[in-house]
Amino acid sequence: PPSIRREEVFSYDTSKYDLRGAITRLLSRLDPNIVGSFPTTPWELEDFVVPPRSLNLSTYGGQCTEAQQYLSEAIESDEEFIRLFDEFVTQFILPHLKSRLAAEGVISADKECWFFFQRPPTIRLQPGPAKPYVKPHKDADYGHQHGELNYWVPLTDRQKTKVDLWCETEEGLGDYHCLPAEFGQIYSFHGSSCRHYVPSNPTPNTRVSFDFRVGVEGFFDPTWQMNGTSHDHSRRHFKL
């Protein structure tokens, strides 16, 4: 429904769901020559340093693809983060989404509904200063279906990185505007239809965020075969 596809910002309890801390600890355990390292203590995500080779493709002598694969596998196997992420989604995100759907008369609040959420989420590391940026795109271009919502969760201070997600209000409008989410806030938007992008990071700090998608029963087909990409995200099915 249009009202659900419309972008929304809301806050969560960062002490109950210490996602920043979990990602910080995860990064500290990884190979510094592949993903990066913290130059000083105490560890701050904005200070995380990514090796130059991990920022370039193999065509240019880099290891970007390998580093991304290494990080993805590390996230999927990290019990602490996955447990916390599951709690975050099933105890907070899905009840919030269900209440929105019920308020719009899409589903009944007293009946169970299946949700299909991406698991693990995608972690984004964007060090600076650097020119690379994520070009405007909509997720349908990469094979995603329309029956899902995107959730964007920043883990760093936007005042330190000067980077926000930019998105159009409706499909094809091109009215890009920033989604100024602070740490402790979440943005949901319909990324399958609305083009969005992330500009380059002009600061010496690293931006860290994660994002994931949630499909809703009746709108999302869990048997969907993605076209246009060689990799699909795994999903957890959850009834609420």
C-alpha positions as CSV (number, residue, x, y, z in Angstrom):
1,P,0.0,0.0,0.0
2,P,1.2,3.6,-0.7
3,S,1.0,4.6,2.9
4,I,3.4,1.7,3.9
5,R,5.8,2.4,1.0
6,R,6.1,6.0,2.2
7,E,9.4,6.5,4.0
8,E,9.3,6.6,7.8
9,V,11.9,7.4,10.5
10,F,11.6,6.0,14.0
11,S,13.9,5.4,17.0
12,Y,15.1,2.3,18.9
13,D,16.7,1.6,22.3
14,T,20.4,1.5,21.6
15,S,21.1,0.2,25.1
16,K,18.8,-2.7,24.6
17,Y,19.9,-3.4,21.1
18,D,23.6,-2.5,21.2
19,L,24.1,-3.1,17.5
20,R,27.0,-0.6,17.3
21,G,28.8,-2.4,20.0
22,A,28.3,-5.8,18.4
23,I,29.6,-4.6,15.0
24,T,32.6,-2.9,16.7
25,R,33.5,-6.1,18.5
26,L,33.0,-8.1,15.3
27,L,35.3,-5.8,13.2
28,S,38.0,-6.0,15.9
29,R,38.2,-9.8,15.5
30,L,38.7,-9.8,11.7
31,D,41.9,-9.9,9.6
32,P,43.2,-6.3,9.6
33,N,44.9,-6.8,6.3
34,I,41.5,-7.7,4.6
35,V,38.8,-5.7,6.4
36,G,40.7,-3.2,8.5
37,S,41.5,-2.2,12.1
38,F,41.1,0.3,14.9
39,P,44.2,2.5,15.2
40,T,43.5,3.5,18.8
41,T,41.6,2.5,21.9
42,P,38.9,2.8,23.0
43,W,37.4,1.6,19.7
44,E,35.2,4.0,17.8
45,L,33.5,2.9,14.6
46,E,34.2,6.3,13.0
47,D,38.0,5.6,13.5
48,F,38.0,2.2,11.7
49,V,40.6,2.1,8.9
50,V,40.1,0.0,5.8
51,P,43.2,-1.1,3.9
52,P,43.6,0.7,0.5
53,R,43.8,-2.6,-1.3
54,S,40.3,-3.5,0.0
55,L,38.8,-0.4,-1.7
56,N,39.9,-1.3,-5.2
57,L,38.9,-4.1,-7.6
58,S,41.3,-6.8,-8.6
59,T,41.6,-5.1,-12.0
60,Y,43.5,-2.3,-10.3
61,G,45.5,-4.6,-8.0
62,G,42.9,-4.6,-5.2
63,Q,41.0,-7.1,-3.2
64,C,37.6,-5.3,-2.8
65,T,35.5,-8.3,-3.9
66,E,37.4,-10.7,-1.7
67,A,37.1,-8.4,1.3
68,Q,33.4,-8.0,0.8
69,Q,33.0,-11.8,0.7
70,Y,35.2,-12.2,3.8
71,L,33.1,-9.7,5.7
72,S,29.8,-11.2,4.6
73,E,30.9,-14.6,5.8
74,A,32.2,-13.2,9.1
75,I,28.8,-11.5,9.8
76,E,26.8,-14.6,9.0
77,S,28.9,-16.7,11.4
78,D,29.1,-14.2,14.3
79,E,26.7,-15.6,16.9
80,E,26.6,-12.5,19.0
81,F,25.6,-10.2,16.2
82,I,23.1,-12.6,14.6
83,R,21.4,-13.3,17.9
84,L,21.1,-9.5,18.6
85,F,19.9,-8.8,15.0
86,D,17.2,-11.5,15.3
87,E,16.0,-10.0,18.6
88,F,16.0,-6.5,17.0
89,V,14.0,-7.6,14.0
90,T,11.5,-10.0,15.7
91,Q,10.9,-8.1,18.9
92,F,11.0,-4.5,17.5
93,I,11.0,-4.1,13.7
94,L,8.3,-6.6,12.9
95,P,5.8,-5.6,15.7
96,H,6.3,-2.0,14.5
97,L,5.6,-2.9,10.9
98,K,2.6,-5.1,11.8
99,S,1.1,-2.2,13.8
100,R,1.5,0.0,10.7
101,L,-0.2,-2.6,8.5
102,A,-3.0,-3.1,11.0
103,A,-3.6,0.7,11.3
104,E,-4.0,0.8,7.5
105,G,-6.4,-2.1,7.5
106,V,-4.1,-4.2,5.5
107,I,-4.0,-7.1,8.0
108,S,-5.8,-7.9,11.2
109,A,-3.9,-7.0,14.4
110,D,-5.3,-10.1,16.2
111,K,-4.3,-12.6,13.4
112,E,-0.8,-13.9,12.8
113,C,1.0,-12.9,9.6
114,W,4.2,-14.3,8.0
115,F,7.2,-12.0,7.5
116,F,10.3,-12.7,5.6
117,F,13.4,-10.8,6.6
118,Q,16.9,-10.7,5.1
119,R,19.4,-12.4,7.4
120,P,22.1,-11.6,7.8
121,P,21.8,-7.9,6.9
122,T,24.3,-6.1,4.7
123,I,27.0,-4.2,6.5
124,R,28.3,-1.0,4.8
125,L,31.8,0.4,5.4
126,Q,32.5,3.7,3.7
127,P,35.9,5.2,4.7
128,G,37.0,8.7,3.6
129,P,38.0,11.0,2.3
130,A,37.2,9.2,-1.0
131,K,35.4,9.8,-4.2
132,P,33.6,6.5,-4.6
133,Y,29.8,6.7,-4.1
134,V,26.7,4.5,-4.7
135,K,25.0,5.6,-7.9
136,P,21.2,6.2,-8.0
137,H,19.4,2.9,-8.4
138,K,16.2,1.1,-7.4
139,D,16.5,-2.5,-6.1
140,A,14.1,-3.8,-8.7
141,D,17.0,-3.2,-11.2
142,Y,18.8,-6.0,-9.3
143,G,15.9,-8.5,-9.3
144,H,14.1,-7.5,-6.1
145,Q,10.4,-7.7,-5.9
146,H,8.0,-5.0,-4.8
147,G,6.5,-6.7,-1.8
148,E,9.2,-5.7,0.7
149,L,10.5,-2.7,2.6
150,N,14.1,-1.6,3.0
151,Y,15.4,-0.7,6.5
152,W,18.5,1.6,6.8
153,V,20.3,1.6,10.2
154,P,23.2,4.0,10.6
155,L,25.8,3.0,13.3
156,T,28.0,6.1,13.1
157,D,27.6,9.8,13.8
158,R,26.4,11.6,10.6
159,Q,27.9,14.8,11.9
160,K,31.4,13.1,11.7
161,T,31.0,11.5,8.3
162,K,28.7,14.0,6.5
163,V,27.1,11.2,4.6
164,D,23.4,10.4,4.4
165,L,21.2,8.2,2.3
166,W,19.4,10.1,-0.5
167,C,16.1,8.8,-1.9
168,E,13.3,9.9,-4.2
169,T,9.8,10.2,-2.7
170,E,8.0,8.1,-5.3
171,E,9.1,6.0,-8.3
172,G,10.5,8.1,-11.1
173,L,10.0,11.6,-9.5
174,G,13.7,12.2,-9.2
175,D,13.1,14.5,-6.2
176,Y,16.1,13.3,-4.2
177,H,16.3,14.3,-0.6
178,C,18.5,13.1,2.2
179,L,17.2,10.8,5.0
180,P,19.1,12.4,7.9
181,A,19.0,9.4,10.3
182,E,21.0,9.9,13.4
183,F,22.5,7.0,15.4
184,G,19.6,5.3,17.2
185,Q,17.2,6.0,14.3
186,I,15.9,3.8,11.5
187,Y,14.6,4.7,8.1
188,S,12.2,2.5,6.2
189,F,11.5,3.1,2.5
190,H,10.4,1.3,-0.6
191,G,13.8,0.7,-2.2
192,S,12.5,-1.6,-4.9
193,S,10.7,1.3,-6.6
194,C,12.3,4.5,-5.3
195,R,15.8,5.3,-6.6
196,H,18.3,6.0,-3.8
197,Y,22.0,6.6,-3.5
198,V,24.8,7.4,-1.1
199,P,27.2,10.2,-1.9
200,S,31.0,10.1,-1.4
201,N,32.5,10.5,2.1
202,P,34.4,13.8,2.3
203,T,35.7,13.3,5.8
204,P,38.6,11.3,7.3
205,N,36.1,9.2,9.3
206,T,34.4,5.9,8.3
207,R,30.7,5.6,7.9
208,V,29.2,2.3,9.1
209,S,25.6,1.2,8.6
210,F,23.6,-1.9,7.9
211,D,20.5,-2.5,5.9
212,F,18.0,-5.3,5.3
213,R,14.6,-5.9,3.7
214,V,11.4,-7.3,5.1
215,G,8.7,-9.0,3.0
216,V,5.1,-9.3,4.1
217,E,2.7,-12.2,3.5
218,G,0.3,-11.5,0.7
219,F,2.7,-9.1,-0.9
220,F,6.0,-11.0,-0.9
221,D,6.6,-14.3,-2.7
222,P,9.2,-16.3,-0.8
223,T,9.7,-18.6,-3.8
224,W,10.7,-15.6,-6.1
225,Q,13.7,-16.2,-8.2
226,M,15.8,-13.0,-8.6
227,N,16.8,-11.9,-12.0
228,G,19.7,-9.6,-12.8
229,T,22.0,-10.8,-10.1
230,S,23.9,-14.0,-9.3
231,H,23.3,-13.8,-5.5
232,D,20.1,-13.6,-3.5
233,H,19.9,-12.8,0.2
234,S,18.9,-15.5,2.6
235,R,15.7,-15.0,4.5
236,R,14.3,-16.0,7.8
237,H,10.6,-16.7,7.9
238,F,8.8,-15.5,11.1
239,K,5.2,-15.6,12.0
240,L,3.8,-12.8,14.3
